[in-house]
């Protein structure tokens, strides 16, 4: 189901990713998820920024892991 939403409803998937990472959704997030408030481009841009910030931490962790593996391979 998540794959279907990601493929066909990118904006809603982005909102889902941000909401999933929080303990309690905000009132605006609940309204947007229920379709009572439009998920406008400006709001979507804010959520995309949050997602990118979260993803950059993961990317950095993988880059460090890859660098350590490369050093180990050189030493062996």
TORVO-288655 format. One record per residue (C-alpha): x, y, z; residue in one letter; residue number from 1. Coordinates in steps of 0.5 Angstrom, whole numbers, plus 500, padded with zeros to 3 digits. Layout:
<sites>
> X_Y_Z_A_NUM
...
</sites>
This chain:
<sites>
> 500_500_500_X_1
> 506_505_502_X_2
> 509_503_495_X_3
> 502_505_491_X_4
> 502_512_495_X_5
> 509_513_494_X_6
> 508_512_486_X_7
> 501_515_485_X_8
> 501_521_491_X_9
> 508_523_492_X_10
> 505_529_496_X_11
> 501_525_501_X_12
> 507_520_501_X_13
> 512_526_503_X_14
> 507_528_509_X_15
> 506_521_511_X_16
> 514_520_512_X_17
> 514_527_516_X_18
> 508_525_520_X_19
> 511_518_521_X_20
> 518_521_524_X_21
> 514_524_530_X_22
> 510_522_536_X_23
> 504_526_535_X_24
> 502_530_529_X_25
> 500_537_529_X_26
> 493_539_528_X_27
> 495_542_521_X_28
> 498_535_519_X_29
> 491_532_521_X_30
> 487_536_517_X_31
> 491_535_511_X_32
> 491_528_512_X_33
> 484_528_512_X_34
> 483_532_506_X_35
> 480_538_510_X_36
> 486_542_509_X_37
> 490_543_502_X_38
> 497_540_502_X_39
> 499_546_498_X_40
> 506_547_494_X_41
> 509_552_500_X_42
> 507_547_505_X_43
> 510_541_501_X_44
> 516_545_500_X_45
> 517_545_508_X_46
> 516_538_509_X_47
> 521_536_503_X_48
> 526_540_506_X_49
> 525_536_513_X_50
> 525_530_509_X_51
> 532_532_506_X_52
> 535_534_512_X_53
> 533_527_515_X_54
> 536_523_509_X_55
> 542_527_509_X_56
> 544_524_516_X_57
> 543_517_513_X_58
> 547_519_507_X_59
> 553_521_512_X_60
> 552_515_516_X_61
> 553_511_510_X_62
> 559_515_507_X_63
> 562_514_513_X_64
> 561_507_514_X_65
> 564_506_506_X_66
> 570_510_508_X_67
> 571_506_514_X_68
> 571_499_510_X_69
> 575_502_504_X_70
> 581_504_509_X_71
> 580_497_512_X_72
> 580_494_505_X_73
> 587_498_504_X_74
> 590_495_511_X_75
> 588_488_509_X_76
</sites>
